[in-house]
Amino acid sequence: MNNDDLKYFLPYQRQWILDSSPLKLMQKSRQIGISYADAYHSVRIASTKTSRLDVYISSRDRFQAKLYIEDCKHWAEILHEVILDLGEVLLDQDHNSSAFVIQFANGKRIYSLSSSPNALAGKRGHVKLDEFALHQDQRLLYRIAKPVTTWGGTLSIISTHRGIGSVFNQLVRDTLENGNPMGWSLHTVPLAKAVEQGLVERINAKTGRHESRAAFLARLQSECIDEEQWHQEYCCVPADESSAFFSYEMLNACEDHNLRLMPLDDLVARYSNDPTKPQLFLGVDLARKQHLCVLDVGEKVGDIIWDRLRIELRDQGKRVS
């Protein structure tokens, strides 16, 4: 890392970038600029004349994959690295897996993939698993990703928590409580630490605000639905799922990041004159806290009920008709 580049990063970002360990693990708060800093690191390790390996980043969905490669292009421009933007490239036709790709003058590439683990099979290079705890099948992703690094590559895992039962939390606990058998280099960056090291001042410079550190922390905490959200999303404390009917791992497995909800008018227009009489189901969820009610409409297609419409009602009060 060039000393001139230090001005771009806060201490916790620099520590992550400068860590050359073969296994790197980070539990972090949301929105503290780690992916942005990690994109810089990807450009650095892929673009040098001595680089031997490509870099593969697995993001939770296609949108995040595109954002990451945009950050890489931004850093390449700042560092005056000549790149060839190859756009979106199909990697695995059988599983319809693709990646956004840029190539450097030395021929090495950065591949920013969506969450399909199969896209990494048979590859060789450095691997970075972003928001690992949010992936649908963390075990399969890790099993496929780790062998990619066999010939001198590094493996980096970055994530906020998603419950105590996640594979990500298992790795963190093994590192902290069980003697670190795998040899991870663990970084822990809750929001308070990022704020202490200058995050609020960076945000103020971008947004034009003049918010104090204390006011920033207080505002973000007040905007959380409950204490569980605050602790898990910002304080690196995974939620206890022992009282939950469904675990986060079960919920993750049911997610479809390509799903798009419909406005109410579109839903009515689509089904009001449908002769096939589709099966629609209405679900109602009343929150324990913060006065939230959610109405959800799903359509049964085969054995699966697909989300079609969601209406959120907050602080509506009690109405009697």
ZAKELUM-256704 format. One record per residue (C-alpha): x, y, z. Coordinates in steps of 0.25 Angstrom, whole numbers. Layout:
BEGIN
- X;Y;Z .
...
***
This chain:
BEGIN
- 0;0;0 .
- 6;13;-4 .
- 7;23;7 .
- 0;34;-1 .
- -12;25;-1 .
- -13;26;14 .
- -21;39;13 .
- -33;31;7 .
- -35;22;19 .
- -38;22;34 .
- -30;13;43 .
- -39;1;43 .
- -39;1;28 .
- -24;2;27 .
- -23;-10;37 .
- -31;-18;28 .
- -24;-14;15 .
- -10;-16;21 .
- -13;-30;27 .
- -7;-40;18 .
- -11;-52;26 .
- -16;-64;17 .
- -29;-65;25 .
- -36;-52;29 .
- -49;-51;36 .
- -57;-38;39 .
- -69;-36;48 .
- -74;-22;45 .
- -85;-12;46 .
- -93;-8;34 .
- -89;4;25 .
- -75;7;31 .
- -68;6;17 .
- -61;-7;18 .
- -66;-12;4 .
- -60;1;-2 .
- -47;-1;5 .
- -47;-16;1 .
- -49;-12;-14 .
- -36;-3;-13 .
- -29;-16;-7 .
- -34;-24;-19 .
- -29;-14;-29 .
- -15;-14;-22 .
- -13;-29;-22 .
- -18;-31;-36 .
- -11;-20;-43 .
- 3;-21;-40 .
- 14;-27;-49 .
- 16;-38;-40 .
- 2;-42;-38 .
- 0;-57;-41 .
- -15;-59;-38 .
- -28;-53;-41 .
- -38;-48;-30 .
- -52;-54;-28 .
- -62;-46;-20 .
- -75;-53;-16 .
- -86;-43;-12 .
- -100;-46;-7 .
- -107;-42;-20 .
- -105;-37;-34 .
- -107;-22;-30 .
- -96;-23;-19 .
- -87;-30;-29 .
- -89;-18;-38 .
- -86;-8;-27 .
- -73;-15;-23 .
- -68;-15;-38 .
- -71;0;-39 .
- -63;3;-26 .
- -51;-5;-33 .
- -52;3;-45 .
- -52;16;-37 .
- -40;12;-30 .
- -33;7;-43 .
- -35;21;-48 .
- -30;28;-36 .
- -18;19;-36 .
- -16;21;-51 .
- -17;7;-54 .
- -21;4;-69 .
- -33;-6;-69 .
- -42;-13;-79 .
- -56;-13;-74 .
- -62;-27;-79 .
- -76;-24;-74 .
- -84;-36;-69 .
- -78;-50;-73 .
- -85;-63;-72 .
- -77;-73;-64 .
- -85;-85;-62 .
- -96;-87;-73 .
- -102;-99;-65 .
- -105;-91;-53 .
- -107;-77;-61 .
- -96;-71;-52 .
- -89;-58;-57 .
- -79;-48;-52 .
- -75;-34;-54 .
- -61;-34;-59 .
- -49;-24;-61 .
- -36;-27;-66 .
- -22;-20;-64 .
- -10;-18;-73 .
- -4;-30;-67 .
- -15;-39;-71 .
- -21;-42;-57 .
- -35;-40;-54 .
- -45;-36;-43 .
- -58;-44;-44 .
- -70;-39;-36 .
- -80;-50;-35 .
- -94;-51;-29 .
- -97;-61;-18 .
- -96;-75;-26 .
- -85;-83;-20 .
- -84;-92;-32 .
- -78;-80;-40 .
- -65;-82;-32 .
- -63;-97;-35 .
- -51;-100;-42 .
- -45;-86;-41 .
- -31;-82;-35 .
- -28;-69;-28 .
- -31;-59;-16 .
- -46;-61;-11 .
- -54;-51;-3 .
- -67;-54;2 .
- -75;-41;5 .
- -87;-41;15 .
- -85;-56;17 .
- -95;-58;28 .
- -106;-54;18 .
- -103;-64;7 .
- -113;-75;5 .
- -104;-87;7 .
- -91;-82;15 .
- -86;-96;17 .
- -86;-100;2 .
- -80;-86;-1 .
- -69;-88;8 .
- -66;-102;4 .
- -65;-98;-11 .
- -58;-85;-8 .
- -46;-90;1 .
- -40;-99;-10 .
- -39;-87;-19 .
- -28;-82;-11 .
- -19;-94;-11 .
- -8;-89;-20 .
- -5;-76;-12 .
- -18;-69;-11 .
- -24;-63;1 .
- -38;-64;7 .
- -45;-52;13 .
- -59;-53;19 .
- -66;-40;23 .
- -80;-39;29 .
- -90;-34;39 .
- -97;-44;47 .
- -109;-52;44 .
- -113;-59;57 .
- -104;-68;66 .
- -107;-81;58 .
- -100;-76;45 .
- -87;-82;40 .
- -81;-68;41 .
- -83;-67;56 .
- -78;-81;57 .
- -65;-77;51 .
- -64;-64;60 .
- -67;-72;72 .
- -56;-83;69 .
- -46;-72;67 .
- -50;-65;80 .
- -53;-76;89 .
- -48;-89;84 .
- -33;-86;81 .
- -35;-82;67 .
- -32;-95;61 .
- -33;-90;46 .
- -23;-79;49 .
- -32;-67;45 .
- -28;-52;46 .
- -40;-46;52 .
- -44;-32;51 .
- -56;-27;59 .
- -62;-13;56 .
- -75;-9;62 .
- -81;5;59 .
- -75;11;72 .
- -61;7;68 .
- -63;13;54 .
- -69;26;59 .
- -57;27;69 .
- -47;26;58 .
- -54;37;49 .
- -66;31;42 .
- -76;42;45 .
- -66;53;40 .
- -65;46;27 .
- -80;45;26 .
- -82;59;29 .
- -72;63;18 .
- -80;55;8 .
- -94;59;12 .
- -91;74;17 .
- -97;71;31 .
- -90;76;44 .
- -95;64;52 .
- -87;61;65 .
- -82;47;68 .
- -92;45;79 .
- -103;51;71 .
- -100;41;60 .
- -100;29;69 .
- -113;33;76 .
- -120;35;63 .
- -116;22;57 .
- -120;15;70 .
- -134;22;70 .
- -136;18;56 .
- -135;3;59 .
- -148;-5;61 .
- -143;-11;74 .
- -130;-14;82 .
- -128;-27;75 .
- -126;-19;62 .
- -117;-9;68 .
- -108;-20;74 .
- -107;-29;62 .
- -106;-19;51 .
- -97;-9;58 .
- -91;-15;70 .
- -86;-28;65 .
- -95;-36;74 .
- -102;-47;67 .
- -117;-49;70 .
- -121;-61;79 .
- -130;-69;71 .
- -134;-79;82 .
- -148;-73;83 .
- -150;-71;68 .
- -159;-81;60 .
- -151;-80;48 .
- -136;-78;48 .
- -128;-68;40 .
- -122;-80;32 .
- -136;-85;29 .
- -140;-71;24 .
- -128;-69;16 .
- -130;-82;8 .
- -144;-77;4 .
- -139;-63;-1 .
- -140;-60;-16 .
- -132;-47;-19 .
- -138;-46;-33 .
- -152;-45;-27 .
- -160;-32;-29 .
- -172;-28;-22 .
- -184;-22;-29 .
- -192;-9;-26 .
- -207;-12;-21 .
- -213;-6;-35 .
- -204;-16;-43 .
- -208;-28;-34 .
- -223;-25;-36 .
- -221;-23;-51 .
- -213;-36;-52 .
- -223;-45;-45 .
- -237;-39;-46 .
- -240;-45;-59 .
- -231;-57;-59 .
- -239;-69;-63 .
- -229;-79;-56 .
- -233;-74;-43 .
- -219;-73;-36 .
- -218;-77;-22 .
- -215;-65;-13 .
- -212;-65;2 .
- -212;-53;11 .
- -203;-53;23 .
- -203;-43;35 .
- -191;-40;44 .
- -193;-31;57 .
- -180;-27;63 .
- -177;-28;78 .
- -171;-14;78 .
- -171;-1;70 .
- -186;-2;66 .
- -184;-8;52 .
- -194;-17;44 .
- -190;-24;31 .
- -200;-30;21 .
- -194;-39;11 .
- -201;-45;-1 .
- -194;-58;-7 .
- -198;-66;-20 .
- -197;-81;-20 .
- -190;-86;-32 .
- -187;-101;-31 .
- -182;-104;-17 .
- -177;-90;-15 .
- -184;-78;-10 .
- -177;-65;-16 .
- -178;-52;-10 .
- -186;-42;-19 .
- -190;-30;-10 .
- -186;-25;4 .
- -193;-13;11 .
- -186;-8;24 .
- -195;0;34 .
- -188;7;45 .
- -194;15;56 .
- -208;14;50 .
- -215;13;64 .
- -228;6;67 .
- -240;8;57 .
- -254;4;60 .
- -264;4;49 .
***
